């Protein structure tokens, strides 16, 4: 089974950003927000920041762009309600680290691609759908970002790649693991993947 493929795609999509900063083709605040997040990530990619300092910088970017607790709950869906308080706290802690490791372990593969924001329209629940194209090798890929105004400001709550919702895909995969192995099985699977990504990252910077 492809371990939590949907979650990987969500956050790779959110941070698989241009090698050269681009101006957002919209004055909508959500569109400008997405492009700024891209530019900030580019600067970090181009810097010499490594190790713990790099992890902290990416955590700060995640805090700026994503409401981790909200997204974690949405990904777990109905299983959030049945989880114990201890399981919830452990899950959210692991969820954040999983996101970080996923992003940092996959960034290098996307350095030659460009995400160009092309417009913004109103979405459900007063969200904004920011349209963009991923430009690189082959045909451009359509990527739509669902942005919501939260207590902490604008946040990305979903990404659709060629019309496929990564949040829904993640929810289905999480649900499949929990239904078969319980919450403990999901937590173990996520922790196992984190360790693999840590090892891969360490090998890459030797």
Beta strands, then each sheet from edge to edge (+ up, - down):
strand 1: 114-122
strand 2: 128-135
strand 3: 141-150
strand 4: 153-161
strand 5: 164-165
sheet 1: 1+ 2- 3+ 4- 5+
end
